[in-house]
Amino acid sequence: MYSRVLTRLRLIIAEVADVRSHVVTINTYFQDDLKLSKNDLKELGKRIEDEFDIKLPKKVFTEFNTVGEIVGLIEAERGR
């Protein structure tokens, strides 16, 4: 399940960040590595919520900085 979530998430992130999906790894930082703006992060949050049918906390990208952290959050939310 973990790798399936990561695969789907990588595609979403790559599209929002306008990068190739192979650039996005479990250790990728949204702001430091991908240079995502606040608007990009808002869009990413909406896309994640739609794709995985979950509700993210309002300041999710303040507390969760890497792709791996978001994968863990998605898994936890879907497990409820």
mmJSON file of the N, C-alpha and C atoms, coordinates in Angstrom:
{"data_MODEL":{"atom_site":{
"group_PDB":["ATOM","ATOM","ATOM","ATOM","ATOM","ATOM","ATOM","ATOM","ATOM","ATOM","ATOM","ATOM","ATOM","ATOM","ATOM","ATOM","ATOM","ATOM","ATOM","ATOM","ATOM","ATOM","ATOM","ATOM","ATOM","ATOM","ATOM","ATOM","ATOM","ATOM","ATOM","ATOM","ATOM","ATOM","ATOM","ATOM","ATOM","ATOM","ATOM","ATOM","ATOM","ATOM","ATOM","ATOM","ATOM","ATOM","ATOM","ATOM","ATOM","ATOM","ATOM","ATOM","ATOM","ATOM","ATOM","ATOM","ATOM","ATOM","ATOM","ATOM","ATOM","ATOM","ATOM","ATOM","ATOM","ATOM","ATOM","ATOM","ATOM","ATOM","ATOM","ATOM","ATOM","ATOM","ATOM","ATOM","ATOM","ATOM","ATOM","ATOM","ATOM","ATOM","ATOM","ATOM","ATOM","ATOM","ATOM","ATOM","ATOM","ATOM","ATOM","ATOM","ATOM","ATOM","ATOM","ATOM","ATOM","ATOM","ATOM","ATOM","ATOM","ATOM","ATOM","ATOM","ATOM","ATOM","ATOM","ATOM","ATOM","ATOM","ATOM","ATOM","ATOM","ATOM","ATOM","ATOM","ATOM","ATOM","ATOM","ATOM","ATOM","ATOM","ATOM","ATOM","ATOM","ATOM","ATOM","ATOM","ATOM","ATOM","ATOM","ATOM","ATOM","ATOM","ATOM","ATOM","ATOM","ATOM","ATOM","ATOM","ATOM","ATOM","ATOM","ATOM","ATOM","ATOM","ATOM","ATOM","ATOM","ATOM","ATOM","ATOM","ATOM","ATOM","ATOM","ATOM","ATOM","ATOM","ATOM","ATOM","ATOM","ATOM","ATOM","ATOM","ATOM","ATOM","ATOM","ATOM","ATOM","ATOM","ATOM","ATOM","ATOM","ATOM","ATOM","ATOM","ATOM","ATOM","ATOM","ATOM","ATOM","ATOM","ATOM","ATOM","ATOM","ATOM","ATOM","ATOM","ATOM","ATOM","ATOM","ATOM","ATOM","ATOM","ATOM","ATOM","ATOM","ATOM","ATOM","ATOM","ATOM","ATOM","ATOM","ATOM","ATOM","ATOM","ATOM","ATOM","ATOM","ATOM","ATOM","ATOM","ATOM","ATOM","ATOM","ATOM","ATOM","ATOM","ATOM","ATOM","ATOM","ATOM","ATOM","ATOM","ATOM","ATOM","ATOM","ATOM","ATOM","ATOM","ATOM","ATOM","ATOM","ATOM","ATOM","ATOM","ATOM","ATOM","ATOM","ATOM"],
"id":[1,2,3,4,5,6,7,8,9,10,11,12,13,14,15,16,17,18,19,20,21,22,23,24,25,26,27,28,29,30,31,32,33,34,35,36,37,38,39,40,41,42,43,44,45,46,47,48,49,50,51,52,53,54,55,56,57,58,59,60,61,62,63,64,65,66,67,68,69,70,71,72,73,74,75,76,77,78,79,80,81,82,83,84,85,86,87,88,89,90,91,92,93,94,95,96,97,98,99,100,101,102,103,104,105,106,107,108,109,110,111,112,113,114,115,116,117,118,119,120,121,122,123,124,125,126,127,128,129,130,131,132,133,134,135,136,137,138,139,140,141,142,143,144,145,146,147,148,149,150,151,152,153,154,155,156,157,158,159,160,161,162,163,164,165,166,167,168,169,170,171,172,173,174,175,176,177,178,179,180,181,182,183,184,185,186,187,188,189,190,191,192,193,194,195,196,197,198,199,200,201,202,203,204,205,206,207,208,209,210,211,212,213,214,215,216,217,218,219,220,221,222,223,224,225,226,227,228,229,230,231,232,233,234,235,236,237,238,239,240],
"type_symbol":["N","C","C","N","C","C","N","C","C","N","C","C","N","C","C","N","C","C","N","C","C","N","C","C","N","C","C","N","C","C","N","C","C","N","C","C","N","C","C","N","C","C","N","C","C","N","C","C","N","C","C","N","C","C","N","C","C","N","C","C","N","C","C","N","C","C","N","C","C","N","C","C","N","C","C","N","C","C","N","C","C","N","C","C","N","C","C","N","C","C","N","C","C","N","C","C","N","C","C","N","C","C","N","C","C","N","C","C","N","C","C","N","C","C","N","C","C","N","C","C","N","C","C","N","C","C","N","C","C","N","C","C","N","C","C","N","C","C","N","C","C","N","C","C","N","C","C","N","C","C","N","C","C","N","C","C","N","C","C","N","C","C","N","C","C","N","C","C","N","C","C","N","C","C","N","C","C","N","C","C","N","C","C","N","C","C","N","C","C","N","C","C","N","C","C","N","C","C","N","C","C","N","C","C","N","C","C","N","C","C","N","C","C","N","C","C","N","C","C","N","C","C","N","C","C","N","C","C","N","C","C","N","C","C","N","C","C","N","C","C"],
"label_atom_id":["N","CA","C","N","CA","C","N","CA","C","N","CA","C","N","CA","C","N","CA","C","N","CA","C","N","CA","C","N","CA","C","N","CA","C","N","CA","C","N","CA","C","N","CA","C","N","CA","C","N","CA","C","N","CA","C","N","CA","C","N","CA","C","N","CA","C","N","CA","C","N","CA","C","N","CA","C","N","CA","C","N","CA","C","N","CA","C","N","CA","C","N","CA","C","N","CA","C","N","CA","C","N","CA","C","N","CA","C","N","CA","C","N","CA","C","N","CA","C","N","CA","C","N","CA","C","N","CA","C","N","CA","C","N","CA","C","N","CA","C","N","CA","C","N","CA","C","N","CA","C","N","CA","C","N","CA","C","N","CA","C","N","CA","C","N","CA","C","N","CA","C","N","CA","C","N","CA","C","N","CA","C","N","CA","C","N","CA","C","N","CA","C","N","CA","C","N","CA","C","N","CA","C","N","CA","C","N","CA","C","N","CA","C","N","CA","C","N","CA","C","N","CA","C","N","CA","C","N","CA","C","N","CA","C","N","CA","C","N","CA","C","N","CA","C","N","CA","C","N","CA","C","N","CA","C","N","CA","C","N","CA","C","N","CA","C","N","CA","C","N","CA","C","N","CA","C","N","CA","C"],
"label_alt_id":[null,null,null,null,null,null,null,null,null,null,null,null,null,null,null,null,null,null,null,null,null,null,null,null,null,null,null,null,null,null,null,null,null,null,null,null,null,null,null,null,null,null,null,null,null,null,null,null,null,null,null,null,null,null,null,null,null,null,null,null,null,null,null,null,null,null,null,null,null,null,null,null,null,null,null,null,null,null,null,null,null,null,null,null,null,null,null,null,null,null,null,null,null,null,null,null,null,null,null,null,null,null,null,null,null,null,null,null,null,null,null,null,null,null,null,null,null,null,null,null,null,null,null,null,null,null,null,null,null,null,null,null,null,null,null,null,null,null,null,null,null,null,null,null,null,null,null,null,null,null,null,null,null,null,null,null,null,null,null,null,null,null,null,null,null,null,null,null,null,null,null,null,null,null,null,null,null,null,null,null,null,null,null,null,null,null,null,null,null,null,null,null,null,null,null,null,null,null,null,null,null,null,null,null,null,null,null,null,null,null,null,null,null,null,null,null,null,null,null,null,null,null,null,null,null,null,null,null,null,null,null,null,null,null,null,null,null,null,null,null],
"label_comp_id":["MET","MET","MET","TYR","TYR","TYR","SER","SER","SER","ARG","ARG","ARG","VAL","VAL","VAL","LEU","LEU","LEU","THR","THR","THR","ARG","ARG","ARG","LEU","LEU","LEU","ARG","ARG","ARG","LEU","LEU","LEU","ILE","ILE","ILE","ILE","ILE","ILE","ALA","ALA","ALA","GLU","GLU","GLU","VAL","VAL","VAL","ALA","ALA","ALA","ASP","ASP","ASP","VAL","VAL","VAL","ARG","ARG","ARG","SER","SER","SER","HIS","HIS","HIS","VAL","VAL","VAL","VAL","VAL","VAL","THR","THR","THR","ILE","ILE","ILE","ASN","ASN","ASN","THR","THR","THR","TYR","TYR","TYR","PHE","PHE","PHE","GLN","GLN","GLN","ASP","ASP","ASP","ASP","ASP","ASP","LEU","LEU","LEU","LYS","LYS","LYS","LEU","LEU","LEU","SER","SER","SER","LYS","LYS","LYS","ASN","ASN","ASN","ASP","ASP","ASP","LEU","LEU","LEU","LYS","LYS","LYS","GLU","GLU","GLU","LEU","LEU","LEU","GLY","GLY","GLY","LYS","LYS","LYS","ARG","ARG","ARG","ILE","ILE","ILE","GLU","GLU","GLU","ASP","ASP","ASP","GLU","GLU","GLU","PHE","PHE","PHE","ASP","ASP","ASP","ILE","ILE","ILE","LYS","LYS","LYS","LEU","LEU","LEU","PRO","PRO","PRO","LYS","LYS","LYS","LYS","LYS","LYS","VAL","VAL","VAL","PHE","PHE","PHE","THR","THR","THR","GLU","GLU","GLU","PHE","PHE","PHE","ASN","ASN","ASN","THR","THR","THR","VAL","VAL","VAL","GLY","GLY","GLY","GLU","GLU","GLU","ILE","ILE","ILE","VAL","VAL","VAL","GLY","GLY","GLY","LEU","LEU","LEU","ILE","ILE","ILE","GLU","GLU","GLU","ALA","ALA","ALA","GLU","GLU","GLU","ARG","ARG","ARG","GLY","GLY","GLY","ARG","ARG","ARG"],
"label_asym_id":["A","A","A","A","A","A","A","A","A","A","A","A","A","A","A","A","A","A","A","A","A","A","A","A","A","A","A","A","A","A","A","A","A","A","A","A","A","A","A","A","A","A","A","A","A","A","A","A","A","A","A","A","A","A","A","A","A","A","A","A","A","A","A","A","A","A","A","A","A","A","A","A","A","A","A","A","A","A","A","A","A","A","A","A","A","A","A","A","A","A","A","A","A","A","A","A","A","A","A","A","A","A","A","A","A","A","A","A","A","A","A","A","A","A","A","A","A","A","A","A","A","A","A","A","A","A","A","A","A","A","A","A","A","A","A","A","A","A","A","A","A","A","A","A","A","A","A","A","A","A","A","A","A","A","A","A","A","A","A","A","A","A","A","A","A","A","A","A","A","A","A","A","A","A","A","A","A","A","A","A","A","A","A","A","A","A","A","A","A","A","A","A","A","A","A","A","A","A","A","A","A","A","A","A","A","A","A","A","A","A","A","A","A","A","A","A","A","A","A","A","A","A","A","A","A","A","A","A","A","A","A","A","A","A","A","A","A","A","A","A"],
"label_entity_id":["1","1","1","1","1","1","1","1","1","1","1","1","1","1","1","1","1","1","1","1","1","1","1","1","1","1","1","1","1","1","1","1","1","1","1","1","1","1","1","1","1","1","1","1","1","1","1","1","1","1","1","1","1","1","1","1","1","1","1","1","1","1","1","1","1","1","1","1","1","1","1","1","1","1","1","1","1","1","1","1","1","1","1","1","1","1","1","1","1","1","1","1","1","1","1","1","1","1","1","1","1","1","1","1","1","1","1","1","1","1","1","1","1","1","1","1","1","1","1","1","1","1","1","1","1","1","1","1","1","1","1","1","1","1","1","1","1","1","1","1","1","1","1","1","1","1","1","1","1","1","1","1","1","1","1","1","1","1","1","1","1","1","1","1","1","1","1","1","1","1","1","1","1","1","1","1","1","1","1","1","1","1","1","1","1","1","1","1","1","1","1","1","1","1","1","1","1","1","1","1","1","1","1","1","1","1","1","1","1","1","1","1","1","1","1","1","1","1","1","1","1","1","1","1","1","1","1","1","1","1","1","1","1","1","1","1","1","1","1","1"],
"label_seq_id":[1,1,1,2,2,2,3,3,3,4,4,4,5,5,5,6,6,6,7,7,7,8,8,8,9,9,9,10,10,10,11,11,11,12,12,12,13,13,13,14,14,14,15,15,15,16,16,16,17,17,17,18,18,18,19,19,19,20,20,20,21,21,21,22,22,22,23,23,23,24,24,24,25,25,25,26,26,26,27,27,27,28,28,28,29,29,29,30,30,30,31,31,31,32,32,32,33,33,33,34,34,34,35,35,35,36,36,36,37,37,37,38,38,38,39,39,39,40,40,40,41,41,41,42,42,42,43,43,43,44,44,44,45,45,45,46,46,46,47,47,47,48,48,48,49,49,49,50,50,50,51,51,51,52,52,52,53,53,53,54,54,54,55,55,55,56,56,56,57,57,57,58,58,58,59,59,59,60,60,60,61,61,61,62,62,62,63,63,63,64,64,64,65,65,65,66,66,66,67,67,67,68,68,68,69,69,69,70,70,70,71,71,71,72,72,72,73,73,73,74,74,74,75,75,75,76,76,76,77,77,77,78,78,78,79,79,79,80,80,80],
"pdbx_PDB_ins_code":[null,null,null,null,null,null,null,null,null,null,null,null,null,null,null,null,null,null,null,null,null,null,null,null,null,null,null,null,null,null,null,null,null,null,null,null,null,null,null,null,null,null,null,null,null,null,null,null,null,null,null,null,null,null,null,null,null,null,null,null,null,null,null,null,null,null,null,null,null,null,null,null,null,null,null,null,null,null,null,null,null,null,null,null,null,null,null,null,null,null,null,null,null,null,null,null,null,null,null,null,null,null,null,null,null,null,null,null,null,null,null,null,null,null,null,null,null,null,null,null,null,null,null,null,null,null,null,null,null,null,null,null,null,null,null,null,null,null,null,null,null,null,null,null,null,null,null,null,null,null,null,null,null,null,null,null,null,null,null,null,null,null,null,null,null,null,null,null,null,null,null,null,null,null,null,null,null,null,null,null,null,null,null,null,null,null,null,null,null,null,null,null,null,null,null,null,null,null,null,null,null,null,null,null,null,null,null,null,null,null,null,null,null,null,null,null,null,null,null,null,null,null,null,null,null,null,null,null,null,null,null,null,null,null,null,null,null,null,null,null],
"Cartn_x":[0.831,0.0,0.876,1.912,2.802,3.358,3.843,4.445,3.392,2.163,1.106,0.749,0.674,0.42,1.562,2.781,3.937,3.912,3.616,3.576,2.529,1.345,0.278,0.647,1.197,1.565,2.678,3.64,4.748,4.237,3.256,2.704,1.996,1.253,0.561,1.577,2.568,3.582,4.34,4.708,5.446,4.644,3.345,2.503,2.405,2.173,2.054,3.387,4.481,5.808,6.424,5.781,6.282,7.702,7.843,9.109,8.793,9.827,9.642,9.434,8.609,8.258,9.462,10.498,11.667,12.455,12.227,12.88,12.297,11.039,10.334,10.605,11.275,11.579,10.96,11.077,10.558,11.199,12.411,13.162,13.088,12.286,12.183,11.437,12.012,11.37,10.555,9.342,8.454,8.995,9.489,9.954,11.442,12.254,13.701,14.116,13.553,13.956,13.112,11.794,10.902,10.543,10.877,10.611,9.135,8.246,6.822,6.385,5.586,5.05,3.857,3.356,2.166,0.986,0.836,-0.256,-0.073,1.16,1.444,1.079,1.421,1.125,-0.378,-1.107,-2.573,-3.136,-2.654,-3.109,-2.763,-1.564,-1.136,-2.029,-2.325,-3.199,-4.57,-5.143,-6.454,-6.39,-5.338,-5.198,-5.036,-4.279,-4.092,-5.426,-6.172,-7.474,-8.41,-8.436,-9.297,-8.856,-7.572,-7.039,-7.216,-6.976,-6.981,-8.236,-9.147,-10.417,-10.179,-9.328,-9.014,-9.126,-9.112,-9.095,-7.762,-6.991,-5.697,-5.863,-4.999,-5.013,-4.71,-5.208,-5.025,-3.565,-2.717,-1.303,-0.429,-0.906,-0.215,1.231,1.494,2.841,3.764,3.237,4.064,4.651,3.844,4.251,4.912,4.522,5.046,5.825,7.132,8.004,8.448,8.373,8.876,7.758,8.044,7.108,6.821,7.837,7.66,6.73,6.83,5.946,4.491,4.266,2.9,2.376,3.232,2.814,2.34,3.107,2.722,1.4,1.186,-0.061,-1.233,-1.049,-2.106,-2.464,-1.45,-1.691,-2.458,-2.079,-2.762,-4.211,-4.445,-5.805,-6.675,-6.129,-6.9,-7.162,-6.344,-6.503,-7.589,-8.121,-9.149,-10.491],
"Cartn_y":[-1.187,0.0,1.251,1.264,2.418,2.82,1.862,2.212,2.696,2.206,2.659,4.117,4.459,5.843,6.735,6.301,7.08,7.289,6.269,6.369,7.391,7.31,8.251,9.664,9.809,11.114,11.754,10.959,11.48,12.093,11.462,11.984,13.319,13.419,14.664,15.778,15.473,16.469,16.917,15.979,16.309,17.255,17.018,17.882,19.284,19.375,20.685,21.436,20.725,21.353,21.529,20.944,21.0,20.435,19.23,18.487,17.063,16.328,14.912,14.128,13.104,12.359,11.679,11.318,10.654,11.594,12.895,13.879,13.821,13.405,13.377,12.04,12.109,10.908,11.034,10.01,9.986,11.076,11.474,12.471,13.888,14.094,15.405,16.382,17.572,18.647,19.512,19.845,20.612,22.009,22.691,24.058,24.117,23.391,23.463,22.861,21.713,21.037,21.439,21.525,21.792,23.269,24.058,25.503,25.824,25.046,25.283,26.534,27.346,28.557,28.2,29.179,28.959,28.528,29.147,28.77,27.355,26.99,25.621,24.626,24.957,24.062,23.937,25.032,24.978,24.048,24.204,23.353,21.895,21.667,20.313,19.705,20.478,19.991,19.594,20.425,20.119,18.844,18.729,17.542,16.275,16.362,15.211,14.826,15.809,15.523,14.846,15.344,14.751,13.338,13.173,11.876,10.783,11.111,10.096,10.131,11.049,11.173,11.32,12.289,12.586,14.085,14.502,15.92,16.198,17.111,17.475,18.619,18.673,19.826,21.113,22.242,23.517,23.857,23.654,24.021,22.784,21.869,20.584,20.756,21.688,21.826,22.645,23.128,23.751,22.671,21.661,20.569,19.407,19.192,18.082,18.66,18.404,19.057,18.176,16.855,15.959,15.092,14.542,13.623,12.436,11.902,10.751,11.052,12.25,12.631,12.698,13.192,13.256,11.862,10.986,9.603,8.971,9.182,8.655,9.222,10.516,11.157,10.576,10.417,9.838,8.441,7.637,6.281,6.295,7.2,7.289,7.719,8.694,9.192,8.136,7.396,6.364,5.162,4.99,3.857,4.067,5.275,5.594,5.068],
"Cartn_z":[0.0,0.0,0.0,0.823,0.947,-0.411,-1.183,-2.462,-3.455,-3.357,-4.245,-3.945,-2.668,-2.282,-2.77,-2.572,-3.01,-4.52,-5.275,-6.734,-7.177,-6.628,-6.979,-6.549,-5.354,-4.833,-5.661,-6.058,-6.874,-8.174,-8.791,-10.041,-9.824,-8.735,-8.41,-8.137,-7.314,-6.965,-8.205,-9.056,-10.275,-11.161,-11.238,-12.061,-11.464,-10.164,-9.511,-9.553,-9.329,-9.284,-10.672,-11.678,-13.048,-13.148,-12.59,-12.674,-13.115,-13.477,-13.816,-12.526,-12.576,-11.366,-10.72,-11.509,-10.913,-9.992,-10.115,-9.251,-7.834,-7.734,-6.456,-5.762,-4.607,-3.838,-2.449,-1.685,-0.331,0.538,0.195,0.97,0.401,-0.627,-1.256,-0.351,-0.188,0.566,-0.401,0.008,-0.865,-1.163,-0.153,-0.38,-0.693,0.034,-0.191,-1.534,-1.883,-3.118,-4.331,-4.142,-5.269,-5.416,-4.389,-4.417,-4.653,-4.021,-4.187,-3.424,-4.078,-3.464,-2.574,-1.847,-1.02,-1.878,-3.04,-3.946,-4.474,-4.783,-5.229,-4.135,-2.895,-1.773,-1.545,-1.725,-1.619,-2.68,-3.903,-5.004,-4.73,-4.26,-3.94,-2.866,-1.838,-0.776,-1.296,-2.155,-2.747,-3.576,-4.355,-5.215,-4.387,-3.29,-2.395,-1.772,-1.293,-0.688,-1.68,-2.905,-3.932,-4.315,-4.525,-4.97,-3.93,-2.674,-1.631,-0.751,-1.065,-0.333,1.167,1.5,2.908,3.126,4.373,4.74,5.436,4.875,5.45,6.444,7.456,8.363,7.582,8.059,7.349,7.088,8.072,7.928,7.74,6.924,6.749,6.293,5.392,4.846,5.757,6.861,7.881,8.784,9.045,9.934,9.207,7.966,7.178,6.003,5.981,5.002,3.843,4.007,2.967,2.385,1.247,0.599,1.521,2.148,3.036,4.2,4.741,5.849,5.387,4.182,3.651,3.334,2.838,2.59,3.907,4.972,6.279,6.761,6.536,6.921,6.126,4.833,3.993,4.487,4.743,5.239,6.554,7.458,8.748,8.582,7.712,7.478,6.824,5.912,5.206,6.086,7.109,8.01,9.049,9.138,10.144,9.749],
"occupancy":[1.0,1.0,1.0,1.0,1.0,1.0,1.0,1.0,1.0,1.0,1.0,1.0,1.0,1.0,1.0,1.0,1.0,1.0,1.0,1.0,1.0,1.0,1.0,1.0,1.0,1.0,1.0,1.0,1.0,1.0,1.0,1.0,1.0,1.0,1.0,1.0,1.0,1.0,1.0,1.0,1.0,1.0,1.0,1.0,1.0,1.0,1.0,1.0,1.0,1.0,1.0,1.0,1.0,1.0,1.0,1.0,1.0,1.0,1.0,1.0,1.0,1.0,1.0,1.0,1.0,1.0,1.0,1.0,1.0,1.0,1.0,1.0,1.0,1.0,1.0,1.0,1.0,1.0,1.0,1.0,1.0,1.0,1.0,1.0,1.0,1.0,1.0,1.0,1.0,1.0,1.0,1.0,1.0,1.0,1.0,1.0,1.0,1.0,1.0,1.0,1.0,1.0,1.0,1.0,1.0,1.0,1.0,1.0,1.0,1.0,1.0,1.0,1.0,1.0,1.0,1.0,1.0,1.0,1.0,1.0,1.0,1.0,1.0,1.0,1.0,1.0,1.0,1.0,1.0,1.0,1.0,1.0,1.0,1.0,1.0,1.0,1.0,1.0,1.0,1.0,1.0,1.0,1.0,1.0,1.0,1.0,1.0,1.0,1.0,1.0,1.0,1.0,1.0,1.0,1.0,1.0,1.0,1.0,1.0,1.0,1.0,1.0,1.0,1.0,1.0,1.0,1.0,1.0,1.0,1.0,1.0,1.0,1.0,1.0,1.0,1.0,1.0,1.0,1.0,1.0,1.0,1.0,1.0,1.0,1.0,1.0,1.0,1.0,1.0,1.0,1.0,1.0,1.0,1.0,1.0,1.0,1.0,1.0,1.0,1.0,1.0,1.0,1.0,1.0,1.0,1.0,1.0,1.0,1.0,1.0,1.0,1.0,1.0,1.0,1.0,1.0,1.0,1.0,1.0,1.0,1.0,1.0,1.0,1.0,1.0,1.0,1.0,1.0,1.0,1.0,1.0,1.0,1.0,1.0,1.0,1.0,1.0,1.0,1.0,1.0],
"B_iso_or_equiv":[0.0,0.0,0.0,0.0,0.0,0.0,0.0,0.0,0.0,0.0,0.0,0.0,0.0,0.0,0.0,0.0,0.0,0.0,0.0,0.0,0.0,0.0,0.0,0.0,0.0,0.0,0.0,0.0,0.0,0.0,0.0,0.0,0.0,0.0,0.0,0.0,0.0,0.0,0.0,0.0,0.0,0.0,0.0,0.0,0.0,0.0,0.0,0.0,0.0,0.0,0.0,0.0,0.0,0.0,0.0,0.0,0.0,0.0,0.0,0.0,0.0,0.0,0.0,0.0,0.0,0.0,0.0,0.0,0.0,0.0,0.0,0.0,0.0,0.0,0.0,0.0,0.0,0.0,0.0,0.0,0.0,0.0,0.0,0.0,0.0,0.0,0.0,0.0,0.0,0.0,0.0,0.0,0.0,0.0,0.0,0.0,0.0,0.0,0.0,0.0,0.0,0.0,0.0,0.0,0.0,0.0,0.0,0.0,0.0,0.0,0.0,0.0,0.0,0.0,0.0,0.0,0.0,0.0,0.0,0.0,0.0,0.0,0.0,0.0,0.0,0.0,0.0,0.0,0.0,0.0,0.0,0.0,0.0,0.0,0.0,0.0,0.0,0.0,0.0,0.0,0.0,0.0,0.0,0.0,0.0,0.0,0.0,0.0,0.0,0.0,0.0,0.0,0.0,0.0,0.0,0.0,0.0,0.0,0.0,0.0,0.0,0.0,0.0,0.0,0.0,0.0,0.0,0.0,0.0,0.0,0.0,0.0,0.0,0.0,0.0,0.0,0.0,0.0,0.0,0.0,0.0,0.0,0.0,0.0,0.0,0.0,0.0,0.0,0.0,0.0,0.0,0.0,0.0,0.0,0.0,0.0,0.0,0.0,0.0,0.0,0.0,0.0,0.0,0.0,0.0,0.0,0.0,0.0,0.0,0.0,0.0,0.0,0.0,0.0,0.0,0.0,0.0,0.0,0.0,0.0,0.0,0.0,0.0,0.0,0.0,0.0,0.0,0.0,0.0,0.0,0.0,0.0,0.0,0.0,0.0,0.0,0.0,0.0,0.0,0.0],
"pdbx_formal_charge":[null,null,null,null,null,null,null,null,null,null,null,null,null,null,null,null,null,null,null,null,null,null,null,null,null,null,null,null,null,null,null,null,null,null,null,null,null,null,null,null,null,null,null,null,null,null,null,null,null,null,null,null,null,null,null,null,null,null,null,null,null,null,null,null,null,null,null,null,null,null,null,null,null,null,null,null,null,null,null,null,null,null,null,null,null,null,null,null,null,null,null,null,null,null,null,null,null,null,null,null,null,null,null,null,null,null,null,null,null,null,null,null,null,null,null,null,null,null,null,null,null,null,null,null,null,null,null,null,null,null,null,null,null,null,null,null,null,null,null,null,null,null,null,null,null,null,null,null,null,null,null,null,null,null,null,null,null,null,null,null,null,null,null,null,null,null,null,null,null,null,null,null,null,null,null,null,null,null,null,null,null,null,null,null,null,null,null,null,null,null,null,null,null,null,null,null,null,null,null,null,null,null,null,null,null,null,null,null,null,null,null,null,null,null,null,null,null,null,null,null,null,null,null,null,null,null,null,null,null,null,null,null,null,null,null,null,null,null,null,null],
"auth_seq_id":[1,1,1,2,2,2,3,3,3,4,4,4,5,5,5,6,6,6,7,7,7,8,8,8,9,9,9,10,10,10,11,11,11,12,12,12,13,13,13,14,14,14,15,15,15,16,16,16,17,17,17,18,18,18,19,19,19,20,20,20,21,21,21,22,22,22,23,23,23,24,24,24,25,25,25,26,26,26,27,27,27,28,28,28,29,29,29,30,30,30,31,31,31,32,32,32,33,33,33,34,34,34,35,35,35,36,36,36,37,37,37,38,38,38,39,39,39,40,40,40,41,41,41,42,42,42,43,43,43,44,44,44,45,45,45,46,46,46,47,47,47,48,48,48,49,49,49,50,50,50,51,51,51,52,52,52,53,53,53,54,54,54,55,55,55,56,56,56,57,57,57,58,58,58,59,59,59,60,60,60,61,61,61,62,62,62,63,63,63,64,64,64,65,65,65,66,66,66,67,67,67,68,68,68,69,69,69,70,70,70,71,71,71,72,72,72,73,73,73,74,74,74,75,75,75,76,76,76,77,77,77,78,78,78,79,79,79,80,80,80],
"auth_comp_id":["MET","MET","MET","TYR","TYR","TYR","SER","SER","SER","ARG","ARG","ARG","VAL","VAL","VAL","LEU","LEU","LEU","THR","THR","THR","ARG","ARG","ARG","LEU","LEU","LEU","ARG","ARG","ARG","LEU","LEU","LEU","ILE","ILE","ILE","ILE","ILE","ILE","ALA","ALA","ALA","GLU","GLU","GLU","VAL","VAL","VAL","ALA","ALA","ALA","ASP","ASP","ASP","VAL","VAL","VAL","ARG","ARG","ARG","SER","SER","SER","HIS","HIS","HIS","VAL","VAL","VAL","VAL","VAL","VAL","THR","THR","THR","ILE","ILE","ILE","ASN","ASN","ASN","THR","THR","THR","TYR","TYR","TYR","PHE","PHE","PHE","GLN","GLN","GLN","ASP","ASP","ASP","ASP","ASP","ASP","LEU","LEU","LEU","LYS","LYS","LYS","LEU","LEU","LEU","SER","SER","SER","LYS","LYS","LYS","ASN","ASN","ASN","ASP","ASP","ASP","LEU","LEU","LEU","LYS","LYS","LYS","GLU","GLU","GLU","LEU","LEU","LEU","GLY","GLY","GLY","LYS","LYS","LYS","ARG","ARG","ARG","ILE","ILE","ILE","GLU","GLU","GLU","ASP","ASP","ASP","GLU","GLU","GLU","PHE","PHE","PHE","ASP","ASP","ASP","ILE","ILE","ILE","LYS","LYS","LYS","LEU","LEU","LEU","PRO","PRO","PRO","LYS","LYS","LYS","LYS","LYS","LYS","VAL","VAL","VAL","PHE","PHE","PHE","THR","THR","THR","GLU","GLU","GLU","PHE","PHE","PHE","ASN","ASN","ASN","THR","THR","THR","VAL","VAL","VAL","GLY","GLY","GLY","GLU","GLU","GLU","ILE","ILE","ILE","VAL","VAL","VAL","GLY","GLY","GLY","LEU","LEU","LEU","ILE","ILE","ILE","GLU","GLU","GLU","ALA","ALA","ALA","GLU","GLU","GLU","ARG","ARG","ARG","GLY","GLY","GLY","ARG","ARG","ARG"],
"auth_asym_id":["A","A","A","A","A","A","A","A","A","A","A","A","A","A","A","A","A","A","A","A","A","A","A","A","A","A","A","A","A","A","A","A","A","A","A","A","A","A","A","A","A","A","A","A","A","A","A","A","A","A","A","A","A","A","A","A","A","A","A","A","A","A","A","A","A","A","A","A","A","A","A","A","A","A","A","A","A","A","A","A","A","A","A","A","A","A","A","A","A","A","A","A","A","A","A","A","A","A","A","A","A","A","A","A","A","A","A","A","A","A","A","A","A","A","A","A","A","A","A","A","A","A","A","A","A","A","A","A","A","A","A","A","A","A","A","A","A","A","A","A","A","A","A","A","A","A","A","A","A","A","A","A","A","A","A","A","A","A","A","A","A","A","A","A","A","A","A","A","A","A","A","A","A","A","A","A","A","A","A","A","A","A","A","A","A","A","A","A","A","A","A","A","A","A","A","A","A","A","A","A","A","A","A","A","A","A","A","A","A","A","A","A","A","A","A","A","A","A","A","A","A","A","A","A","A","A","A","A","A","A","A","A","A","A","A","A","A","A","A","A"],
"auth_atom_id":["N","CA","C","N","CA","C","N","CA","C","N","CA","C","N","CA","C","N","CA","C","N","CA","C","N","CA","C","N","CA","C","N","CA","C","N","CA","C","N","CA","C","N","CA","C","N","CA","C","N","CA","C","N","CA","C","N","CA","C","N","CA","C","N","CA","C","N","CA","C","N","CA","C","N","CA","C","N","CA","C","N","CA","C","N","CA","C","N","CA","C","N","CA","C","N","CA","C","N","CA","C","N","CA","C","N","CA","C","N","CA","C","N","CA","C","N","CA","C","N","CA","C","N","CA","C","N","CA","C","N","CA","C","N","CA","C","N","CA","C","N","CA","C","N","CA","C","N","CA","C","N","CA","C","N","CA","C","N","CA","C","N","CA","C","N","CA","C","N","CA","C","N","CA","C","N","CA","C","N","CA","C","N","CA","C","N","CA","C","N","CA","C","N","CA","C","N","CA","C","N","CA","C","N","CA","C","N","CA","C","N","CA","C","N","CA","C","N","CA","C","N","CA","C","N","CA","C","N","CA","C","N","CA","C","N","CA","C","N","CA","C","N","CA","C","N","CA","C","N","CA","C","N","CA","C","N","CA","C","N","CA","C","N","CA","C","N","CA","C","N","CA","C","N","CA","C","N","CA","C"],
"pdbx_PDB_model_num":[1,1,1,1,1,1,1,1,1,1,1,1,1,1,1,1,1,1,1,1,1,1,1,1,1,1,1,1,1,1,1,1,1,1,1,1,1,1,1,1,1,1,1,1,1,1,1,1,1,1,1,1,1,1,1,1,1,1,1,1,1,1,1,1,1,1,1,1,1,1,1,1,1,1,1,1,1,1,1,1,1,1,1,1,1,1,1,1,1,1,1,1,1,1,1,1,1,1,1,1,1,1,1,1,1,1,1,1,1,1,1,1,1,1,1,1,1,1,1,1,1,1,1,1,1,1,1,1,1,1,1,1,1,1,1,1,1,1,1,1,1,1,1,1,1,1,1,1,1,1,1,1,1,1,1,1,1,1,1,1,1,1,1,1,1,1,1,1,1,1,1,1,1,1,1,1,1,1,1,1,1,1,1,1,1,1,1,1,1,1,1,1,1,1,1,1,1,1,1,1,1,1,1,1,1,1,1,1,1,1,1,1,1,1,1,1,1,1,1,1,1,1,1,1,1,1,1,1,1,1,1,1,1,1,1,1,1,1,1,1]
}}}
